[in-house]
Amino acid sequence: MKLTKRQNEIIDTALNLTASGGIQNLTIKNLADALGITEPAIYRHFKNKSEIVKTMIARFDQAVSAEDWELHGFDAVAAFARRRFEQVTAAPPLARVMFAEELFMDDEEFTELVFRMMHRHKAALEHSFREAQENGEIRRDIPSDTLFRLVFGPVRLLIKQWGMTRGAFNLHQKGEELLSTLRTILR
């Protein structure tokens, strides 16, 4: 998804507003005030608030990239986690917004978008877990869907803690420690 500079500014501000006050804080008026522009100016870039929220979700979805899938087995799994670490350190509000699915639960359309994204990521990662098992990198006695939960539950928690503490620790360092520990446990 290619956004203009102004669209990126709007999405960044929308993420900040949502991170600081919840989805109810994300109104076109609050967005316009935070950007120092008029409400109609926002509508030149997005049709409505719904399109803004969908774009926020799509930005998070970008963590799945083609280069991750050029890797195989646990390396692909680790690359996916590292992309998440990079993504949230580049845009800290993502850590507070996108791992708070409850923000979107009141809107069926947004819930469905988040749900589909999660399952698309899960399916791709389960493939990598199965590769890692076939290659002898990790244990074969754990189902791939359980491996997904065992690895990405702690990854998610680490990112959530980093976001809640407003970056009080080095996410990349702690992330590497976590991935190394998970790899050891799963051997």
N, C-alpha and C positions, 0 to 999 in steps of 0.2 A: 504494500500500500504506500503510495507516494503522496505525501502531504506537502502543501505549501508551507513556507516559513510561518505565516500567520496562523494556519491551521494547527501547526505544531505548538505554537504559543497558546492557542486556545485549549488544546488538549493538555498541555503541561499545567495550565492554570486550573483547568477542570479537575485534574488529578490532585492538585494542591488543595483546592476547595473541598473535595470529597475526603481527602485524607485528614483534613483538619476539623471537619464538621459533619461528616457523613454525607450520604447521597442527598439528603434533604437540603444540605447547604449548597448543592449544585443547582442553581437556578440561572436562567439567562441573565437576570438582573445582577445577581452576585458576580457572575462571570464577566459581564460588561464592566461593572464597577472595578473589579480586580485588574482588568486589562486597561482600564482608563479609556474605554471606547463606548459607543452607544450600543444598545441592544440590537437595533437593525443591522449594525455592522457585523455582528456575529452571524446573522442569518445570510449574509453574503458568502459565508464560508461553510456553514452547516445548515441543513433544513430545519433542524429542531434539536431539542435536548437529547432525544432518543438517538439521533445520529451521532452526537458527541459521545454518549455513553458507549455506543457500539464501537466507535473508533478507539476509545480507551481500552475496551476489551481486546480489540484487534491488535493494539500495540503490545499488549501482554502476550498475545498469541504468537507474535513474531519470534519468540524465543526458540521456536522450532524452525531450524534453518537447514538448508540443503547440506551445508558443510558438516553439520553434526552427523548426518547419516552417511557420509563418506567413511566415517569411522565405524568400527564394528565392536560388538560385545560390550564389555563394561566401559571401554573407552568412549563409546557413543553415549552411554548413560552419564558418565562423568562430564562429558562435553556439554550435554544438555543442562546439567546442574550448574556448571560454570557459566553458561550463557545466562541463566537466571541470576546468578550472583552479579555478573556484569551489568545486566539489565537494570536491576534494582539499585545498584550503586550509582549508575548513571542517572537514574530518576527515582530517588528515594520514596516519593509518594506511592510509587507502584507497590512497594513492599507493604504499605499500610492499606492500600485499596484492593489490590487484586487477590490477596490472600484473605480477604474478608468477604467471602461470597454472600454472607448474610445481607450485605448492603444491597444486593441485587435481587433478593428473594421476593420482594413485593411486586416485582414486575416479571411476568411469565416469559416475555420475550428475552429479557436480559438473562434470566435464569437459564433458559434453553441455550443461549449463546455460550455462557460459561460452561454449562454441562457438556455441550458438544466439543468445545475446546479441550476440556479436561480429558474426555474420552479419546479424542484424536491423539493427544500427547501420550496417554496411557497405552494405547494400541501400538504406537511406534516404539515406545520404551519397552513394552513387553517383548517385542520382537528382538530388541537388543539384549534383553535378559536371557531369552532363549538361546541366542547366539553365544553369549558368555557361558551358558551352561554346556552347550555343545562343544565349545572350545576348551572346556575344562578350567575356565577362569574362576567360576563360582560353583557352588554346590548345585547338584542336580535334583535334590530331594525337596526343593521348595517351588511351588507353582509360581509362574511368572507374574500373575496378578498379586500374589502375596509379596513377591520380591519388589514389585512396584511400590506397594504400601510401606514395606520395610525401609526402603531407601528414600522415597520422596516424602514420607511423613517427617523424618528428621530434617531433611533439606528444607521443607516448608517451615518447620518450627524455627530453624536457625534464621531463615529470612524474616520470619514474623518477629522474632526477638530483636533482630538487628533494626527492623523498622520501628518497633515500639520504643527502643532505646535511642532512636534517632541517630543510628550509626555509631554507637558507643564502642564498638569493637571492629576489628578488621574482618569484614565478612569473607573476603577471599582467603585469608589465612585460616580462619575457623572452618570455612567450607572445605579447604584442602585436607585439613585434619579429619573432618567428618568423612569425606570420601575415602581417605586412606583407611580409617577405622572400619568403615562399612565393607570395603574390599577385603580386609583381613578377616572380619567376622564371617563373610560369605564364602570364603575359600574352603 
